[in-house]
Each structure stands twice: as structure tokens, then as C-alpha cells.
Amino acid sequence: MRFQKTFKALSDPTRRGILNMLKEGPAAAGEIGEHFAVSGATISHHLSILKDAGLILDDRQGKYIYYELNMSVVDDLIGWVTGLKGEHQDE
């Protein structure tokens, strides 16, 4: 797993907002951009970082690119964080 890229991607509130939005389902870049007060170029930059970290996937459909969560990476991240608790549970 690419923890360094993953945590860098998650460190930005706009990128976390994009991920939160994509949990509802795939969306085109324009749709994503409508929810944030930043330029299209800035949204594109954020999407590039999220994609590079493996947190999102893209799918070109005609002239649009739809983005969606990459649940396998999200599941890996959750598993790793959960594993930090170890086998010891307070009883």
C-alpha cells in the first residue's frame, strides 16, 4: 500500500470532501467542481492527487470522465488502521 501518497492525499480538506461526495456514487469532474469554491484546474489537480494515491478510479465515457472511490484501497486503509489496535482490547 502507498501510505505516503494516501495520507498526503487525505491531508487536504477539499480532497476529503471529494471523497465524501464520491461515497454517494460516481461523478464527473464538472459535477464535483460545482460543490467546491475553487477553479476547474484546482479540482483537476485534486483529482490527480487522489488518483495517484489510488483512492479514486476514473472511467472515460464519451467526452466525460467519471470518478469513483477505489474501495479496495479504502478497505486496505481501514484494515491497516484497525490493525493498529492490535489483539489487546480493554475489557
MODELLER restraints for C-alpha pairs under 7 A, 6 or more apart:
rsr = mdl.restraints
at = mdl.atoms
rsr.add(forms.Gaussian(group=physical.xy_distance, feature=features.Distance(at['CA:2:A'], at['CA:53:A']), mean=6.85, stdev=0.5))
rsr.add(forms.Gaussian(group=physical.xy_distance, feature=features.Distance(at['CA:5:A'], at['CA:53:A']), mean=5.01, stdev=0.5))
rsr.add(forms.Gaussian(group=physical.xy_distance, feature=features.Distance(at['CA:6:A'], at['CA:53:A']), mean=5.00, stdev=0.5))
rsr.add(forms.Gaussian(group=physical.xy_distance, feature=features.Distance(at['CA:9:A'], at['CA:15:A']), mean=6.68, stdev=0.5))
rsr.add(forms.Gaussian(group=physical.xy_distance, feature=features.Distance(at['CA:9:A'], at['CA:49:A']), mean=6.13, stdev=0.5))
rsr.add(forms.Gaussian(group=physical.xy_distance, feature=features.Distance(at['CA:9:A'], at['CA:50:A']), mean=5.77, stdev=0.5))
rsr.add(forms.Gaussian(group=physical.xy_distance, feature=features.Distance(at['CA:9:A'], at['CA:53:A']), mean=6.63, stdev=0.5))
rsr.add(forms.Gaussian(group=physical.xy_distance, feature=features.Distance(at['CA:10:A'], at['CA:16:A']), mean=5.85, stdev=0.5))
rsr.add(forms.Gaussian(group=physical.xy_distance, feature=features.Distance(at['CA:15:A'], at['CA:46:A']), mean=6.07, stdev=0.5))
rsr.add(forms.Gaussian(group=physical.xy_distance, feature=features.Distance(at['CA:18:A'], at['CA:32:A']), mean=6.97, stdev=0.5))
rsr.add(forms.Gaussian(group=physical.xy_distance, feature=features.Distance(at['CA:19:A'], at['CA:69:A']), mean=6.87, stdev=0.5))
rsr.add(forms.Gaussian(group=physical.xy_distance, feature=features.Distance(at['CA:22:A'], at['CA:68:A']), mean=5.72, stdev=0.5))
rsr.add(forms.Gaussian(group=physical.xy_distance, feature=features.Distance(at['CA:22:A'], at['CA:69:A']), mean=6.04, stdev=0.5))
rsr.add(forms.Gaussian(group=physical.xy_distance, feature=features.Distance(at['CA:23:A'], at['CA:69:A']), mean=6.60, stdev=0.5))
rsr.add(forms.Gaussian(group=physical.xy_distance, feature=features.Distance(at['CA:25:A'], at['CA:68:A']), mean=6.36, stdev=0.5))
rsr.add(forms.Gaussian(group=physical.xy_distance, feature=features.Distance(at['CA:26:A'], at['CA:66:A']), mean=5.93, stdev=0.5))
rsr.add(forms.Gaussian(group=physical.xy_distance, feature=features.Distance(at['CA:26:A'], at['CA:67:A']), mean=5.25, stdev=0.5))
rsr.add(forms.Gaussian(group=physical.xy_distance, feature=features.Distance(at['CA:26:A'], at['CA:68:A']), mean=4.45, stdev=0.5))
rsr.add(forms.Gaussian(group=physical.xy_distance, feature=features.Distance(at['CA:27:A'], at['CA:66:A']), mean=5.10, stdev=0.5))
rsr.add(forms.Gaussian(group=physical.xy_distance, feature=features.Distance(at['CA:27:A'], at['CA:67:A']), mean=5.41, stdev=0.5))
rsr.add(forms.Gaussian(group=physical.xy_distance, feature=features.Distance(at['CA:27:A'], at['CA:68:A']), mean=6.79, stdev=0.5))
rsr.add(forms.Gaussian(group=physical.xy_distance, feature=features.Distance(at['CA:28:A'], at['CA:64:A']), mean=6.48, stdev=0.5))
rsr.add(forms.Gaussian(group=physical.xy_distance, feature=features.Distance(at['CA:28:A'], at['CA:65:A']), mean=5.59, stdev=0.5))
rsr.add(forms.Gaussian(group=physical.xy_distance, feature=features.Distance(at['CA:28:A'], at['CA:66:A']), mean=4.26, stdev=0.5))
rsr.add(forms.Gaussian(group=physical.xy_distance, feature=features.Distance(at['CA:28:A'], at['CA:67:A']), mean=6.07, stdev=0.5))
rsr.add(forms.Gaussian(group=physical.xy_distance, feature=features.Distance(at['CA:29:A'], at['CA:65:A']), mean=6.74, stdev=0.5))
rsr.add(forms.Gaussian(group=physical.xy_distance, feature=features.Distance(at['CA:29:A'], at['CA:66:A']), mean=6.75, stdev=0.5))
rsr.add(forms.Gaussian(group=physical.xy_distance, feature=features.Distance(at['CA:33:A'], at['CA:40:A']), mean=6.24, stdev=0.5))
rsr.add(forms.Gaussian(group=physical.xy_distance, feature=features.Distance(at['CA:33:A'], at['CA:43:A']), mean=6.04, stdev=0.5))
rsr.add(forms.Gaussian(group=physical.xy_distance, feature=features.Distance(at['CA:50:A'], at['CA:56:A']), mean=5.88, stdev=0.5))
rsr.add(forms.Gaussian(group=physical.xy_distance, feature=features.Distance(at['CA:51:A'], at['CA:57:A']), mean=6.21, stdev=0.5))
rsr.add(forms.Gaussian(group=physical.xy_distance, feature=features.Distance(at['CA:54:A'], at['CA:70:A']), mean=6.79, stdev=0.5))
rsr.add(forms.Gaussian(group=physical.xy_distance, feature=features.Distance(at['CA:54:A'], at['CA:73:A']), mean=6.56, stdev=0.5))
rsr.add(forms.Gaussian(group=physical.xy_distance, feature=features.Distance(at['CA:55:A'], at['CA:69:A']), mean=6.07, stdev=0.5))
rsr.add(forms.Gaussian(group=physical.xy_distance, feature=features.Distance(at['CA:55:A'], at['CA:70:A']), mean=5.20, stdev=0.5))
rsr.add(forms.Gaussian(group=physical.xy_distance, feature=features.Distance(at['CA:55:A'], at['CA:73:A']), mean=6.08, stdev=0.5))
rsr.add(forms.Gaussian(group=physical.xy_distance, feature=features.Distance(at['CA:55:A'], at['CA:74:A']), mean=6.81, stdev=0.5))
rsr.add(forms.Gaussian(group=physical.xy_distance, feature=features.Distance(at['CA:56:A'], at['CA:67:A']), mean=6.42, stdev=0.5))
rsr.add(forms.Gaussian(group=physical.xy_distance, feature=features.Distance(at['CA:56:A'], at['CA:68:A']), mean=5.41, stdev=0.5))
rsr.add(forms.Gaussian(group=physical.xy_distance, feature=features.Distance(at['CA:56:A'], at['CA:69:A']), mean=4.47, stdev=0.5))
rsr.add(forms.Gaussian(group=physical.xy_distance, feature=features.Distance(at['CA:56:A'], at['CA:70:A']), mean=4.74, stdev=0.5))
rsr.add(forms.Gaussian(group=physical.xy_distance, feature=features.Distance(at['CA:57:A'], at['CA:67:A']), mean=5.63, stdev=0.5))
rsr.add(forms.Gaussian(group=physical.xy_distance, feature=features.Distance(at['CA:57:A'], at['CA:68:A']), mean=5.41, stdev=0.5))
rsr.add(forms.Gaussian(group=physical.xy_distance, feature=features.Distance(at['CA:57:A'], at['CA:69:A']), mean=6.28, stdev=0.5))
rsr.add(forms.Gaussian(group=physical.xy_distance, feature=features.Distance(at['CA:57:A'], at['CA:70:A']), mean=5.76, stdev=0.5))
rsr.add(forms.Gaussian(group=physical.xy_distance, feature=features.Distance(at['CA:58:A'], at['CA:65:A']), mean=6.28, stdev=0.5))
rsr.add(forms.Gaussian(group=physical.xy_distance, feature=features.Distance(at['CA:58:A'], at['CA:66:A']), mean=5.52, stdev=0.5))
rsr.add(forms.Gaussian(group=physical.xy_distance, feature=features.Distance(at['CA:58:A'], at['CA:67:A']), mean=4.52, stdev=0.5))
rsr.add(forms.Gaussian(group=physical.xy_distance, feature=features.Distance(at['CA:58:A'], at['CA:68:A']), mean=6.52, stdev=0.5))
rsr.add(forms.Gaussian(group=physical.xy_distance, feature=features.Distance(at['CA:59:A'], at['CA:65:A']), mean=5.48, stdev=0.5))
rsr.add(forms.Gaussian(group=physical.xy_distance, feature=features.Distance(at['CA:59:A'], at['CA:66:A']), mean=5.17, stdev=0.5))
rsr.add(forms.Gaussian(group=physical.xy_distance, feature=features.Distance(at['CA:59:A'], at['CA:67:A']), mean=6.49, stdev=0.5))
rsr.add(forms.Gaussian(group=physical.xy_distance, feature=features.Distance(at['CA:60:A'], at['CA:66:A']), mean=6.26, stdev=0.5))
